[in-house]
Amino acid sequence: MRKIYPPSIIDVEASGFGAKSYPIEIGVVRYDGAKWGQLIRPLDSWVHWDQKAEALHGVSRDTLEEQGVSVFKVCDELNAFLGNTLVYSDGWVVDNPWLIKLFAAAAVDMTFSCRALEYVLSEPQMDIWHGVKTDIEAHTESCRHRAITDALVIQQTFVKTKALTTHG
């Protein structure tokens, strides 16, 4: 399998931090630099809302109701954008279950696969990851903890840590 560089990155923001939470925003930065992001209008059955999560991502439930799009449209657009590719998440243990919840709710098959970012990080990259990411975040003017911005920061951190740890 051909390595794609840099890896496509996905980030999912959610209504809270526990099992009752659900995805409210997805952002992707593909390997070719193309970006896609969307707010998700919650289903009627998705009622859990955590004020601490809202304070973190800055998106209210009212904003989702007004500006979010249906789970069906989000799934269709995400599949069209990613196709049959591999995308990576730095929060896979929560992002992947939220993706599964989203696609199950829409009754749509996910055409892409999501894996943990650690699969493509070297030990030297992991050693400097936090410092490099903090520096990139400090120079990012967009909103932190919004999905598209977070995905871009993660991809930029991957590229910079790779450059700093590759010899030759």
C-alpha positions in Angstrom: 0.0 0.0 0.0 1.3 3.4 -1.0 1.9 5.8 1.9 0.0 9.0 1.5 1.7 12.1 3.0 0.7 13.9 4.9 -2.1 11.7 6.3 -5.7 12.8 6.1 -6.9 14.0 9.5 -10.4 14.0 11.0 -11.6 15.7 14.2 -15.0 15.3 15.8 -16.5 17.7 18.3 -19.3 16.3 20.5 -22.1 17.3 22.8 -20.3 15.9 25.8 -17.7 13.5 27.0 -19.6 10.4 28.0 -21.4 7.5 26.3 -24.6 9.5 25.9 -22.8 12.2 23.9 -23.1 12.5 20.1 -21.2 14.2 17.3 -22.0 17.9 16.7 -19.2 18.9 14.2 -16.8 17.1 12.0 -13.7 18.6 10.3 -11.3 16.9 7.8 -8.1 18.0 6.2 -7.3 15.6 3.4 -3.7 14.5 2.4 -4.0 16.9 -0.6 -4.9 19.9 1.6 -8.6 20.0 0.7 -10.8 20.8 3.7 -14.3 19.8 4.7 -16.3 20.6 7.8 -19.9 20.6 8.9 -22.1 21.2 11.9 -24.5 18.4 12.6 -28.2 19.0 13.5 -28.9 16.6 16.4 -31.6 14.0 16.0 -34.6 14.4 18.3 -33.4 11.4 20.3 -30.0 13.0 20.9 -30.7 15.0 24.0 -27.5 14.9 26.1 -25.9 18.3 26.4 -22.9 19.1 28.5 -22.3 22.8 29.3 -18.5 22.1 29.8 -18.3 20.7 26.3 -20.2 23.7 24.9 -17.7 26.0 26.7 -14.8 24.1 25.1 -16.0 24.1 21.5 -18.2 27.3 21.7 -21.1 25.8 19.7 -24.6 26.0 21.3 -27.4 23.6 20.8 -29.4 26.5 19.2 -26.6 27.0 16.7 -26.7 23.4 15.7 -30.5 23.6 15.3 -30.1 26.7 13.1 -26.9 26.0 11.1 -26.4 22.2 11.4 -27.3 19.9 8.6 -28.9 16.5 8.8 -27.0 13.4 9.8 -27.8 11.9 6.3 -26.3 14.8 4.4 -23.2 14.8 6.7 -22.6 11.1 6.1 -23.1 11.5 2.3 -20.8 14.5 2.1 -18.2 12.9 4.2 -18.2 9.7 2.2 -18.0 11.7 -1.0 -15.1 13.8 0.3 -13.1 10.8 1.7 -14.2 8.0 -0.6 -12.5 4.7 0.1 -9.5 6.1 2.0 -7.9 6.0 5.4 -8.2 9.0 7.8 -6.5 9.4 11.1 -7.6 10.9 14.4 -5.6 12.0 17.5 -8.6 11.2 19.6 -9.6 7.9 18.0 -11.0 6.3 21.2 -13.8 8.9 21.2 -13.9 10.1 17.6 -14.4 6.6 16.0 -17.4 5.7 18.3 -18.9 9.1 17.4 -18.5 8.4 13.7 -20.0 5.0 14.2 -23.0 6.6 16.1 -23.4 9.1 13.3 -23.4 6.6 10.4 -25.6 4.2 12.3 -28.1 6.9 13.0 -28.2 7.8 9.3 -28.3 4.1 8.3 -25.4 4.9 5.9 -22.3 2.7 5.4 -19.0 4.5 6.0 -16.8 4.2 2.9 -13.6 5.3 4.7 -11.8 3.9 7.6 -10.6 5.8 10.7 -7.5 4.8 12.6 -5.5 6.2 15.5 -2.9 8.7 14.5 -0.4 6.7 16.6 -0.3 4.2 13.7 1.7 6.7 11.6 3.7 8.5 14.3 7.3 7.5 15.0 8.6 7.4 18.6 10.7 10.6 18.0 7.6 12.4 16.6 5.6 11.3 19.7 8.4 12.6 22.0 8.2 16.2 20.6 4.5 16.2 19.6 3.1 18.2 22.5 5.6 21.0 22.3 5.3 21.4 18.5 1.5 21.3 18.7 1.4 23.9 21.4 3.6 26.2 19.3 1.4 25.7 16.2 -1.7 26.4 18.2 -0.2 29.6 19.6 0.3 30.8 16.0 -3.2 29.8 14.8 -5.7 32.6 14.6 -8.8 30.3 14.0 -11.0 29.0 16.9 -9.5 26.1 18.8 -11.7 23.2 19.5 -13.6 23.7 16.3 -13.2 20.6 14.2 -11.7 21.9 11.0 -9.2 24.1 12.9 -8.2 21.2 15.1 -7.8 18.8 12.1 -5.5 21.4 10.4 -3.4 21.9 13.5 -3.0 18.1 13.9 -1.9 17.7 10.3 0.5 20.6 10.6 1.9 19.1 13.8 2.4 15.8 12.0 4.3 17.5 9.1 6.5 19.6 11.4 7.3 16.7 13.8 8.1 14.5 10.8 10.5 17.1 9.3 12.2 17.7 12.7 12.8 13.9 13.2 13.7 12.8 9.7 17.4 12.7 9.1 19.1 12.7 5.7 
